[in-house]
Amino acid sequence: MQNKKQFGVWMDTQVAIVIGKDIIESETFSVLASIKGGNNSPNSSEKNTHNQEKSLQLKFFKEIATHLQNATYIHVTGTGQVQEQFIHFLSDTAQFKNTRADESTANKMSDDKLVEFMSAKFN
C-alpha cells in the first residue's frame, strides 16, 4: 500500500482526529486535523431537534471529508456507532466511491498512540 493516500480517523459524535501523511512519499503518519462537531441548541419540538442533529452530523462529516482528499484507503475507529454512519456517508459521496473504508472500535487515546495505532493498520 505504499504511495497510496491512506487516512485514519478516530471519531465519536463530537470530535474527529484525522491521521495521514503530510507528503504522500513520506513514511510517517501524523495528525492532520482535529475537528469538533457542533452542539445542538435546545428545541421544544422533537422533530426539529432530530432534524438539527442530522444537519449538524452532516456538516461534521463534510468537514472531516475535506481532509481526506483523493483517499484510497480510510480506516475509521472510535466509540459508538458514528464510525459506521461516517462510512455510509463516504460511500454515498461521489468522490469516495472507489475508496476502501473499514472500521474498528477503540477508546480515545493520545495523539501519539493514535498515530502508532493507524501506522500499524497501514503497514
N, C-alpha and C positions, 0 to 999 in steps of 0.2 A: 504494500500500500504506500510505497514511497512516492513522493511528489503528487500526492492527491490532497485535495482540500478536505482535511479532517477536522471536525469540531466536536467538542464535548460541551454539554450543557447540564449544570446542576440547577434544579429549579424546584420551588414549591409555589404556592399560589401568590406569593408576594415578592419573591426575589429570584433572579436568574443570574448565574455566573457562566460566562462563555469562555471556554478554553480553546485555544487554537495556536497556530504558528503565525507569528508576525510576517515571516517570509517563508514562502512555500518550500524552498530548498532547505530551510533550517531543520535541524533535528530536534529542536527544543520547543516544547509547548509552554504557553504562558497564559495568564488571564488577559483576555482581550477586552472584556466588558463586564460590568456589574449593573444589572437593571432592576429597578424597583417597580413593582406594579402599583396601580392606582388604588385608592381607598374608596369604598362605597359610602356615599353620604346617606344619612337616614331618610327613609321614604315610607310613607304610610301605606302605599299600595304594594302588595306582594308582586304583582305583575311588573310594575315599574322597577322594583328592586331587582327582580330577575333579569330584566332587560338591561339594566345598568351594569349588573355583574357580567353578563355576556359581552357587553360592549367594552368594558374595562379589560376583560380577559383577551378579547381580540386585539385590542390596542397593545397589550403586554406582549402577546405572541408576535405581532408585527414588528415591534421594536426589537425583540430578540432576533428575529429573522434578518433584520438589516445587518447583523454582524456575521451572518452565515453565507455570504456571497459566494456563488459558484461551488458550494459544498458538494462533495461526492459521497461523504460518509459523516453521519452525525450520531453520536451516542448521547442519549438523554437519560439522566438519572436524577434522583431526588426522593422526596417523600410524597405519599399520597398518590392520586390518580392524574395529576395535572400533566405528567410526562406523556401519558397515553393521549390526552387531549391535544397536546402540542404536536405529537407525531401525526395525528389525524389532520390537524391544521396544515402541517407541512405537505402531507400527501394530497391535500386539496388545493395547494398553491402551485401554479404552473411552474414557477422557477425551481421547485423542489421535486418535480415529478420523477426524475431519474436518480434522486438522491437516496442512498441506502440509510435507513434510520433504524436504530434499535434502542431498547430501554433496559434499565435495571433500577433497583431500589437502593438508595444509600442515604444515610443520615447526613446532616450538614457537617462539613469538615472544613478545616483551614484551607486557604488558597493553595498552599504548598502541597498538602495532602491531595487536594482535588487535581492539581496538575499531575502529580505522581499517579493517581488513580486512572486518569484519562490517558496518560502516556502508556501505561500498561495495556489499556484496551486496544490501542492502535499498533502496538509492536508485537 
